[in-house]
Amino acid sequence: MYKVFVKDVAIIVTSNRDDYPDYGVFSLKDVDLLKIIKKIEKGKLKKVLLYSKNEKKY
């Protein structure tokens, strides 16, 4: 698991999404990070989970 913060919003990269049931889940393979960051800056996202079966691959 990796954690990155943007404007005090946690972006978590993990291979286990079951531990974060209240997070918005996005596929790490298909996500547009710029769009995610813009949504965070606008206050539309408070918790972000980037999911990948193999988190070290990315």
PyMOL Python script that loads the backbone (N, CA, C, O; Angstrom):
from pymol import cmd

cmd.read_pdbstr("""\
ATOM      1  N   MET A   1       0.836  -1.164   0.000  1.00  0.00           N
ATOM      2  CA  MET A   1       0.000   0.000   0.000  1.00  0.00           C
ATOM      3  C   MET A   1       0.891   1.240   0.000  1.00  0.00           C
ATOM      4  O   MET A   1       1.916   1.297   0.680  1.00  0.00           O
ATOM      5  N   TYR A   2       0.471   2.219  -0.776  1.00  0.00           N
ATOM      6  CA  TYR A   2       1.145   3.512  -0.836  1.00  0.00           C
ATOM      7  C   TYR A   2       0.113   4.596  -0.576  1.00  0.00           C
ATOM      8  O   TYR A   2      -1.040   4.469  -0.988  1.00  0.00           O
ATOM      9  N   LYS A   3       0.520   5.669   0.107  1.00  0.00           N
ATOM     10  CA  LYS A   3      -0.371   6.804   0.352  1.00  0.00           C
ATOM     11  C   LYS A   3       0.278   8.073  -0.179  1.00  0.00           C
ATOM     12  O   LYS A   3       1.469   8.318   0.015  1.00  0.00           O
ATOM     13  N   VAL A   4      -0.540   8.872  -0.854  1.00  0.00           N
ATOM     14  CA  VAL A   4      -0.131  10.184  -1.345  1.00  0.00           C
ATOM     15  C   VAL A   4      -1.239  11.146  -0.938  1.00  0.00           C
ATOM     16  O   VAL A   4      -2.415  10.783  -0.959  1.00  0.00           O
ATOM     17  N   PHE A   5      -0.875  12.367  -0.570  1.00  0.00           N
ATOM     18  CA  PHE A   5      -1.883  13.342  -0.165  1.00  0.00           C
ATOM     19  C   PHE A   5      -1.898  14.523  -1.120  1.00  0.00           C
ATOM     20  O   PHE A   5      -0.853  15.043  -1.509  1.00  0.00           O
ATOM     21  N   VAL A   6      -3.103  14.935  -1.489  1.00  0.00           N
ATOM     22  CA  VAL A   6      -3.334  16.138  -2.283  1.00  0.00           C
ATOM     23  C   VAL A   6      -4.352  16.963  -1.520  1.00  0.00           C
ATOM     24  O   VAL A   6      -5.496  16.541  -1.353  1.00  0.00           O
ATOM     25  N   LYS A   7      -3.946  18.132  -1.057  1.00  0.00           N
ATOM     26  CA  LYS A   7      -4.834  19.011  -0.283  1.00  0.00           C
ATOM     27  C   LYS A   7      -5.485  18.258   0.875  1.00  0.00           C
ATOM     28  O   LYS A   7      -6.696  18.358   1.071  1.00  0.00           O
ATOM     29  N   ASP A   8      -4.713  17.522   1.626  1.00  0.00           N
ATOM     30  CA  ASP A   8      -5.169  16.735   2.779  1.00  0.00           C
ATOM     31  C   ASP A   8      -6.128  15.611   2.422  1.00  0.00           C
ATOM     32  O   ASP A   8      -6.779  15.063   3.312  1.00  0.00           O
ATOM     33  N   VAL A   9      -6.236  15.252   1.154  1.00  0.00           N
ATOM     34  CA  VAL A   9      -7.050  14.118   0.716  1.00  0.00           C
ATOM     35  C   VAL A   9      -6.108  12.957   0.410  1.00  0.00           C
ATOM     36  O   VAL A   9      -5.171  13.090  -0.377  1.00  0.00           O
ATOM     37  N   ALA A  10      -6.372  11.819   1.046  1.00  0.00           N
ATOM     38  CA  ALA A  10      -5.524  10.643   0.846  1.00  0.00           C
ATOM     39  C   ALA A  10      -5.860   9.956  -0.464  1.00  0.00           C
ATOM     40  O   ALA A  10      -7.022   9.681  -0.762  1.00  0.00           O
ATOM     41  N   ILE A  11      -4.826   9.687  -1.235  1.00  0.00           N
ATOM     42  CA  ILE A  11      -4.939   8.836  -2.424  1.00  0.00           C
ATOM     43  C   ILE A  11      -4.149   7.579  -2.075  1.00  0.00           C
ATOM     44  O   ILE A  11      -2.930   7.623  -1.910  1.00  0.00           O
ATOM     45  N   ILE A  12      -4.854   6.468  -1.966  1.00  0.00           N
ATOM     46  CA  ILE A  12      -4.231   5.217  -1.552  1.00  0.00           C
ATOM     47  C   ILE A  12      -4.134   4.287  -2.752  1.00  0.00           C
ATOM     48  O   ILE A  12      -5.114   4.069  -3.465  1.00  0.00           O
ATOM     49  N   VAL A  13      -2.943   3.742  -2.964  1.00  0.00           N
ATOM     50  CA  VAL A  13      -2.720   2.744  -4.014  1.00  0.00           C
ATOM     51  C   VAL A  13      -2.542   1.405  -3.305  1.00  0.00           C
ATOM     52  O   VAL A  13      -1.644   1.244  -2.478  1.00  0.00           O
ATOM     53  N   THR A  14      -3.401   0.451  -3.636  1.00  0.00           N
ATOM     54  CA  THR A  14      -3.368  -0.826  -2.942  1.00  0.00           C
ATOM     55  C   THR A  14      -3.877  -1.960  -3.825  1.00  0.00           C
ATOM     56  O   THR A  14      -4.499  -1.738  -4.864  1.00  0.00           O
ATOM     57  N   SER A  15      -3.594  -3.166  -3.383  1.00  0.00           N
ATOM     58  CA  SER A  15      -4.119  -4.344  -4.066  1.00  0.00           C
ATOM     59  C   SER A  15      -5.257  -4.974  -3.255  1.00  0.00           C
ATOM     60  O   SER A  15      -5.798  -6.008  -3.645  1.00  0.00           O
ATOM     61  N   ASN A  16      -5.617  -4.354  -2.132  1.00  0.00           N
ATOM     62  CA  ASN A  16      -6.690  -4.873  -1.290  1.00  0.00           C
ATOM     63  C   ASN A  16      -7.736  -3.792  -1.050  1.00  0.00           C
ATOM     64  O   ASN A  16      -7.589  -2.987  -0.131  1.00  0.00           O
ATOM     65  N   ARG A  17      -8.771  -3.761  -1.848  1.00  0.00           N
ATOM     66  CA  ARG A  17      -9.782  -2.714  -1.714  1.00  0.00           C
ATOM     67  C   ARG A  17     -10.811  -3.008  -0.634  1.00  0.00           C
ATOM     68  O   ARG A  17     -11.593  -2.124  -0.282  1.00  0.00           O
ATOM     69  N   ASP A  18     -10.834  -4.207  -0.105  1.00  0.00           N
ATOM     70  CA  ASP A  18     -11.803  -4.556   0.936  1.00  0.00           C
ATOM     71  C   ASP A  18     -11.552  -3.803   2.239  1.00  0.00           C
ATOM     72  O   ASP A  18     -12.469  -3.657   3.047  1.00  0.00           O
ATOM     73  N   ASP A  19     -10.344  -3.328   2.458  1.00  0.00           N
ATOM     74  CA  ASP A  19     -10.016  -2.591   3.681  1.00  0.00           C
ATOM     75  C   ASP A  19     -10.498  -1.144   3.651  1.00  0.00           C
ATOM     76  O   ASP A  19     -10.395  -0.443   4.657  1.00  0.00           O
ATOM     77  N   TYR A  20     -11.018  -0.688   2.519  1.00  0.00           N
ATOM     78  CA  TYR A  20     -11.414   0.716   2.357  1.00  0.00           C
ATOM     79  C   TYR A  20     -12.810   0.820   1.750  1.00  0.00           C
ATOM     80  O   TYR A  20     -12.949   1.281   0.617  1.00  0.00           O
ATOM     81  N   PRO A  21     -13.841   0.405   2.473  1.00  0.00           N
ATOM     82  CA  PRO A  21     -15.189   0.361   1.894  1.00  0.00           C
ATOM     83  C   PRO A  21     -15.798   1.743   1.618  1.00  0.00           C
ATOM     84  O   PRO A  21     -16.691   1.857   0.779  1.00  0.00           O
ATOM     85  N   ASP A  22     -15.341   2.777   2.297  1.00  0.00           N
ATOM     86  CA  ASP A  22     -15.936   4.106   2.122  1.00  0.00           C
ATOM     87  C   ASP A  22     -15.143   5.011   1.180  1.00  0.00           C
ATOM     88  O   ASP A  22     -15.385   6.217   1.135  1.00  0.00           O
ATOM     89  N   TYR A  23     -14.217   4.454   0.443  1.00  0.00           N
ATOM     90  CA  TYR A  23     -13.407   5.217  -0.502  1.00  0.00           C
ATOM     91  C   TYR A  23     -13.969   5.092  -1.914  1.00  0.00           C
ATOM     92  O   TYR A  23     -14.565   4.072  -2.259  1.00  0.00           O
ATOM     93  N   GLY A  24     -13.781   6.125  -2.728  1.00  0.00           N
ATOM     94  CA  GLY A  24     -14.088   6.038  -4.151  1.00  0.00           C
ATOM     95  C   GLY A  24     -13.022   5.177  -4.805  1.00  0.00           C
ATOM     96  O   GLY A  24     -11.835   5.487  -4.707  1.00  0.00           O
ATOM     97  N   VAL A  25     -13.421   4.107  -5.470  1.00  0.00           N
ATOM     98  CA  VAL A  25     -12.462   3.147  -6.022  1.00  0.00           C
ATOM     99  C   VAL A  25     -12.291   3.372  -7.524  1.00  0.00           C
ATOM    100  O   VAL A  25     -13.269   3.457  -8.267  1.00  0.00           O
ATOM    101  N   PHE A  26     -11.045   3.467  -7.952  1.00  0.00           N
ATOM    102  CA  PHE A  26     -10.715   3.632  -9.357  1.00  0.00           C
ATOM    103  C   PHE A  26      -9.652   2.606  -9.725  1.00  0.00           C
ATOM    104  O   PHE A  26      -8.771   2.304  -8.920  1.00  0.00           O
ATOM    105  N   SER A  27      -9.731   2.077 -10.927  1.00  0.00           N
ATOM    106  CA  SER A  27      -8.723   1.145 -11.414  1.00  0.00           C
ATOM    107  C   SER A  27      -7.451   1.916 -11.737  1.00  0.00           C
ATOM    108  O   SER A  27      -7.481   2.876 -12.506  1.00  0.00           O
ATOM    109  N   LEU A  28      -6.355   1.503 -11.161  1.00  0.00           N
ATOM    110  CA  LEU A  28      -5.080   2.183 -11.401  1.00  0.00           C
ATOM    111  C   LEU A  28      -4.692   2.115 -12.873  1.00  0.00           C
ATOM    112  O   LEU A  28      -4.070   3.034 -13.405  1.00  0.00           O
ATOM    113  N   LYS A  29      -5.060   1.037 -13.510  1.00  0.00           N
ATOM    114  CA  LYS A  29      -4.725   0.839 -14.919  1.00  0.00           C
ATOM    115  C   LYS A  29      -5.439   1.839 -15.829  1.00  0.00           C
ATOM    116  O   LYS A  29      -4.875   2.269 -16.836  1.00  0.00           O
ATOM    117  N   ASP A  30      -6.670   2.212 -15.485  1.00  0.00           N
ATOM    118  CA  ASP A  30      -7.505   3.023 -16.370  1.00  0.00           C
ATOM    119  C   ASP A  30      -7.741   4.458 -15.909  1.00  0.00           C
ATOM    120  O   ASP A  30      -8.392   5.225 -16.619  1.00  0.00           O
ATOM    121  N   VAL A  31      -7.235   4.836 -14.754  1.00  0.00           N
ATOM    122  CA  VAL A  31      -7.561   6.137 -14.170  1.00  0.00           C
ATOM    123  C   VAL A  31      -6.808   7.278 -14.868  1.00  0.00           C
ATOM    124  O   VAL A  31      -5.676   7.114 -15.323  1.00  0.00           O
ATOM    125  N   ASP A  32      -7.463   8.418 -14.937  1.00  0.00           N
ATOM    126  CA  ASP A  32      -6.843   9.654 -15.412  1.00  0.00           C
ATOM    127  C   ASP A  32      -6.499  10.474 -14.162  1.00  0.00           C
ATOM    128  O   ASP A  32      -7.369  11.136 -13.596  1.00  0.00           O
ATOM    129  N   LEU A  33      -5.245  10.431 -13.738  1.00  0.00           N
ATOM    130  CA  LEU A  33      -4.849  11.074 -12.484  1.00  0.00           C
ATOM    131  C   LEU A  33      -5.091  12.577 -12.486  1.00  0.00           C
ATOM    132  O   LEU A  33      -5.408  13.148 -11.443  1.00  0.00           O
ATOM    133  N   LEU A  34      -4.952  13.213 -13.613  1.00  0.00           N
ATOM    134  CA  LEU A  34      -5.196  14.647 -13.681  1.00  0.00           C
ATOM    135  C   LEU A  34      -6.652  14.966 -13.345  1.00  0.00           C
ATOM    136  O   LEU A  34      -6.928  15.939 -12.643  1.00  0.00           O
ATOM    137  N   LYS A  35      -7.583  14.151 -13.843  1.00  0.00           N
ATOM    138  CA  LYS A  35      -9.005  14.357 -13.526  1.00  0.00           C
ATOM    139  C   LYS A  35      -9.277  14.122 -12.046  1.00  0.00           C
ATOM    140  O   LYS A  35     -10.062  14.848 -11.435  1.00  0.00           O
ATOM    141  N   ILE A  36      -8.640  13.120 -11.470  1.00  0.00           N
ATOM    142  CA  ILE A  36      -8.804  12.843 -10.039  1.00  0.00           C
ATOM    143  C   ILE A  36      -8.304  14.033  -9.217  1.00  0.00           C
ATOM    144  O   ILE A  36      -8.973  14.465  -8.279  1.00  0.00           O
ATOM    145  N   ILE A  37      -7.145  14.555  -9.564  1.00  0.00           N
ATOM    146  CA  ILE A  37      -6.585  15.689  -8.826  1.00  0.00           C
ATOM    147  C   ILE A  37      -7.466  16.922  -8.966  1.00  0.00           C
ATOM    148  O   ILE A  37      -7.656  17.653  -7.994  1.00  0.00           O
ATOM    149  N   LYS A  38      -8.005  17.165 -10.146  1.00  0.00           N
ATOM    150  CA  LYS A  38      -8.901  18.309 -10.342  1.00  0.00           C
ATOM    151  C   LYS A  38     -10.165  18.171  -9.507  1.00  0.00           C
ATOM    152  O   LYS A  38     -10.649  19.158  -8.953  1.00  0.00           O
ATOM    153  N   LYS A  39     -10.711  16.947  -9.408  1.00  0.00           N
ATOM    154  CA  LYS A  39     -11.899  16.721  -8.580  1.00  0.00           C
ATOM    155  C   LYS A  39     -11.588  16.947  -7.102  1.00  0.00           C
ATOM    156  O   LYS A  39     -12.416  17.474  -6.359  1.00  0.00           O
ATOM    157  N   ILE A  40     -10.404  16.549  -6.689  1.00  0.00           N
ATOM    158  CA  ILE A  40      -9.994  16.789  -5.302  1.00  0.00           C
ATOM    159  C   ILE A  40      -9.894  18.287  -5.040  1.00  0.00           C
ATOM    160  O   ILE A  40     -10.376  18.775  -4.018  1.00  0.00           O
ATOM    161  N   GLU A  41      -9.272  19.011  -5.959  1.00  0.00           N
ATOM    162  CA  GLU A  41      -9.114  20.458  -5.791  1.00  0.00           C
ATOM    163  C   GLU A  41     -10.462  21.183  -5.734  1.00  0.00           C
ATOM    164  O   GLU A  41     -10.591  22.209  -5.065  1.00  0.00           O
ATOM    165  N   LYS A  42     -11.457  20.649  -6.435  1.00  0.00           N
ATOM    166  CA  LYS A  42     -12.793  21.251  -6.421  1.00  0.00           C
ATOM    167  C   LYS A  42     -13.621  20.789  -5.230  1.00  0.00           C
ATOM    168  O   LYS A  42     -14.739  21.265  -5.033  1.00  0.00           O
ATOM    169  N   GLY A  43     -13.088  19.869  -4.438  1.00  0.00           N
ATOM    170  CA  GLY A  43     -13.800  19.386  -3.264  1.00  0.00           C
ATOM    171  C   GLY A  43     -14.803  18.286  -3.555  1.00  0.00           C
ATOM    172  O   GLY A  43     -15.642  17.979  -2.708  1.00  0.00           O
ATOM    173  N   LYS A  44     -14.737  17.686  -4.736  1.00  0.00           N
ATOM    174  CA  LYS A  44     -15.702  16.655  -5.125  1.00  0.00           C
ATOM    175  C   LYS A  44     -15.313  15.268  -4.619  1.00  0.00           C
ATOM    176  O   LYS A  44     -16.162  14.379  -4.550  1.00  0.00           O
ATOM    177  N   LEU A  45     -14.055  15.072  -4.270  1.00  0.00           N
ATOM    178  CA  LEU A  45     -13.587  13.787  -3.750  1.00  0.00           C
ATOM    179  C   LEU A  45     -12.899  14.018  -2.411  1.00  0.00           C
ATOM    180  O   LEU A  45     -12.104  14.947  -2.267  1.00  0.00           O
ATOM    181  N   LYS A  46     -13.205  13.174  -1.434  1.00  0.00           N
ATOM    182  CA  LYS A  46     -12.580  13.277  -0.117  1.00  0.00           C
ATOM    183  C   LYS A  46     -11.686  12.091   0.200  1.00  0.00           C
ATOM    184  O   LYS A  46     -10.769  12.196   1.014  1.00  0.00           O
ATOM    185  N   LYS A  47     -11.960  10.949  -0.454  1.00  0.00           N
ATOM    186  CA  LYS A  47     -11.163   9.735  -0.241  1.00  0.00           C
ATOM    187  C   LYS A  47     -11.037   9.012  -1.572  1.00  0.00           C
ATOM    188  O   LYS A  47     -12.037   8.767  -2.247  1.00  0.00           O
ATOM    189  N   VAL A  48      -9.816   8.671  -1.950  1.00  0.00           N
ATOM    190  CA  VAL A  48      -9.582   8.042  -3.247  1.00  0.00           C
ATOM    191  C   VAL A  48      -8.764   6.764  -3.049  1.00  0.00           C
ATOM    192  O   VAL A  48      -7.763   6.752  -2.333  1.00  0.00           O
ATOM    193  N   LEU A  49      -9.214   5.698  -3.697  1.00  0.00           N
ATOM    194  CA  LEU A  49      -8.502   4.429  -3.678  1.00  0.00           C
ATOM    195  C   LEU A  49      -8.199   4.033  -5.110  1.00  0.00           C
ATOM    196  O   LEU A  49      -9.106   3.875  -5.927  1.00  0.00           O
ATOM    197  N   LEU A  50      -6.918   3.873  -5.408  1.00  0.00           N
ATOM    198  CA  LEU A  50      -6.491   3.385  -6.718  1.00  0.00           C
ATOM    199  C   LEU A  50      -6.158   1.919  -6.554  1.00  0.00           C
ATOM    200  O   LEU A  50      -5.229   1.559  -5.829  1.00  0.00           O
ATOM    201  N   TYR A  51      -6.917   1.074  -7.227  1.00  0.00           N
ATOM    202  CA  TYR A  51      -6.817  -0.378  -7.038  1.00  0.00           C
ATOM    203  C   TYR A  51      -6.089  -1.034  -8.195  1.00  0.00           C
ATOM    204  O   TYR A  51      -6.318  -0.715  -9.362  1.00  0.00           O
ATOM    205  N   SER A  52      -5.205  -1.959  -7.847  1.00  0.00           N
ATOM    206  CA  SER A  52      -4.518  -2.781  -8.831  1.00  0.00           C
ATOM    207  C   SER A  52      -4.251  -4.145  -8.208  1.00  0.00           C
ATOM    208  O   SER A  52      -3.910  -4.234  -7.029  1.00  0.00           O
ATOM    209  N   LYS A  53      -4.401  -5.188  -8.982  1.00  0.00           N
ATOM    210  CA  LYS A  53      -4.098  -6.524  -8.461  1.00  0.00           C
ATOM    211  C   LYS A  53      -2.630  -6.624  -8.081  1.00  0.00           C
ATOM    212  O   LYS A  53      -2.281  -7.350  -7.150  1.00  0.00           O
ATOM    213  N   ASN A  54      -1.773  -5.910  -8.783  1.00  0.00           N
ATOM    214  CA  ASN A  54      -0.338  -5.903  -8.505  1.00  0.00           C
ATOM    215  C   ASN A  54       0.108  -4.453  -8.379  1.00  0.00           C
ATOM    216  O   ASN A  54       0.482  -3.833  -9.374  1.00  0.00           O
ATOM    217  N   GLU A  55       0.073  -3.914  -7.180  1.00  0.00           N
ATOM    218  CA  GLU A  55       0.373  -2.494  -6.979  1.00  0.00           C
ATOM    219  C   GLU A  55       1.814  -2.129  -7.312  1.00  0.00           C
ATOM    220  O   GLU A  55       2.083  -0.971  -7.632  1.00  0.00           O
ATOM    221  N   LYS A  56       2.733  -3.057  -7.251  1.00  0.00           N
ATOM    222  CA  LYS A  56       4.140  -2.751  -7.539  1.00  0.00           C
ATOM    223  C   LYS A  56       4.411  -2.644  -9.035  1.00  0.00           C
ATOM    224  O   LYS A  56       5.435  -2.098  -9.444  1.00  0.00           O
ATOM    225  N   LYS A  57       3.505  -3.158  -9.843  1.00  0.00           N
ATOM    226  CA  LYS A  57       3.675  -3.111 -11.291  1.00  0.00           C
ATOM    227  C   LYS A  57       3.615  -1.677 -11.805  1.00  0.00           C
ATOM    228  O   LYS A  57       4.280  -1.342 -12.786  1.00  0.00           O
ATOM    229  N   TYR A  58       2.833  -0.838 -11.159  1.00  0.00           N
ATOM    230  CA  TYR A  58       2.659   0.534 -11.616  1.00  0.00           C
ATOM    231  C   TYR A  58       3.526   1.428 -10.794  1.00  0.00           C
ATOM    232  O   TYR A  58       3.540   2.641 -11.006  1.00  0.00           O
TER     233      TYR A  58
END
""", "prot")
cmd.dss("prot")
cmd.show_as("cartoon", "prot")
cmd.util.cbc("prot")
cmd.orient("prot")
